[in-house]
Amino acid sequence: MILGMTNGNEHLINKIVSLMETDSSADAPQDAIKWAKNIFRTRAIQPEKSLMQKVLAVLQMDLSPNKAVFGERSASGATARQMLFSAGEISVDLRISETEKGFNLRGQILGEGFANCVVKFGEFEVNSNELSEFSFTEIEKGNYNLTLKTDETEVVIENLIF
């Protein structure tokens, strides 16, 4: 006899043991058991969200060379094509000029955290400087993508046509 057990408790325990011994209920179907177990398994295996954020930049302004822009103070136009892209809190200023050997591209990333980031242009790759500036020279005519990549953010500018 267990300490602290009264006749009422002993009778209740004997009844539970008797029900367990005479239990004739059927188990749940195997597919139902598997389904129930998988509910918890899929929640445990769900991958964590990536910390990398990929953002597509949108063209905000495109000034062609040698054409005065409405509202511009000088009478002469710029010698380089200037494009401004926006990607949330980040902006990218691009200057494209034509040379005898193709095109030159100079750019600056306006936003926090892009100093010394990886700048990929087509097949070529450079790092921006401490002012988030970068450049590529002797670019052939074509259609290119520009990617700016840090540990947390990747900004993509698609379909730059030279």
HELIX and SHEET records of a PDB file:
HELIX    1   1 ASN A    7  GLU A   21  1                                  15    
HELIX    2   2 GLN A   30  ILE A   45  1                                  16    
SHEET    1   A 5 GLN A  53  LEU A  56  0                                        
SHEET    2   A 5 THR A 153  ILE A 161  1                                        
SHEET    3   A 5 ASN A 143  LYS A 149 -1                                        
SHEET    4   A 5 VAL A 118  PHE A 121 -1                                        
SHEET    5   A 5 PHE A 124  ASN A 127 -1                                        
SHEET    1   B 5 VAL A  58  LEU A  63  0                                        
SHEET    2   B 5 ARG A  81  ALA A  87 -1                                        
SHEET    3   B 5 ILE A  90  THR A  99 -1                                        
SHEET    4   B 5 GLY A 102  LEU A 110 -1                                        
SHEET    5   B 5 GLU A 133  ILE A 139 -1                                        
END                                                                             
